[in-house]
Amino acid sequence: EAQVTQNPRYLITVTGKKLTVTCSQNMNHEYMSWYRQDPGLGLRQIYYSMNVEVTDKGDVPEGYKVSRKEKRNFPLILESPSPNQTSLYFCASSTGAGANVLTFGAGSRLTVL
Amino acid sequence: AQSVTQLGSHVSVSEGALVLLRCNYSSSVPPYLFWYVQYPNQGLQLLLKYTSAATLVKGINGFEAEFKKSETSFHLTKPSAHMSDAAEYFCAVRQANDYKLSFGAGTTVTVRA
């Protein structure tokens, strides 16, 4: 089944404890992206990648890192999480730009205490 | 820069009534437009997309949307609401050669029995 898989789905952590949210897609998509969803703000893009070893900042990159060493994986790294990073995170991928549909993962709900 | 405005953060309708969700975009050229739905505790699922082939687009679950260039709008409708339509709906826009998908703030739909 074509899908984007995120882990963990739920995580409660404490301020400053490094964590990684993994994202993997099995559709051979070039483009991958991370979004965060907050009430009243919709989805905002954190980082994106147009191919292996090609990443760039989205609208809200502060406090996050990403890497794209393999085409299928695009992990999101929080080096020193803070409470304002408590959010619902989505990974998504597509085969290209424009009209190509973005396929989303099921989401990862992160709480930073 | 492109942006998306969804008028109304919450919409409440009776079962069997018309569902109308409003979306306006700002862009120098007509973009590709998408409507996504998010059911509780799930990821985003594509309802429909506009790609310039036809101004009236039909999607899944009885939804449709009409692209109006003169009004820069892409409103989503469903003639008769079902209880299962209770969800959050997002309008999104993407330019032809752009990878980034920009989202509106979302509209939560409640269906009353």
Interface residues (C-beta under 8 A of the other chain):
Chain A: V4 Y31 S33 Y35 G40 L41 G42 L43 R44 Q45 Y48 M50 G58 F90 A92 S94 G96 A97 G98 A99 V101 L102 F104 G105 A106 G107
Chain B: Q6 S9 Y32 F34 Y36 Q42 G43 L44 Q45 L46 K49 T51 F90 R94 Q95 A96 N97 D98 Y99 K100 L101 S102 F103 G104 A105 G106
